[in-house]
Amino acid sequence: MSDTKSRRLSDRTSGPATLISEACKVTGKISGRGNFMISGEVEGDCDIEGTVTLAKSGRWKGTIKASTVIVAGTIDGDIDAAGHVEITDSARIVGTVAGEAIAVAEGAVVQGVIKTTGRSEPVEFVEKRQGQD
């Protein structure tokens, strides 16, 4: 599938990711390049050149600073994305979400401020694919 035809960020994520599994808890600062998949628990901040994906089972307490952020889990802290942020219907966020473009699915809960750093006009997006995650 061509990147230009992919609507979701997760459709475009490629390459192997660093995985923090469900049974794992990480405390401290995470930094580096590449893609990170978080299914477990993180307490701390990160500065990543790449995509950070917080799975439905993932929990994060702290600040996520990355190129791209995809959230399906729970965050108690801020998101600072240089690029896009995708917030799925299972996401629960308490904190500030900032990114060039932000997509929020129906059913997501964001308690805090959402700030776009890209376009000045909002764009409405309606998911037309049913039953796909």
Buried (B, 14 or more C-beta within 10 A) or exposed (E): EEEEEEEBBBEBBEEEBBBBEEEEEBEEEBEEEEBBBBBBBBBBBBEBEBBBBBBBBBBBBBBBBBBBBBBBBBBBBBBBBBBBBBBBBBBBBBBBBBBBBBBBBEEBEBEBEBEBEEEEEEEEEEEEEEEEE
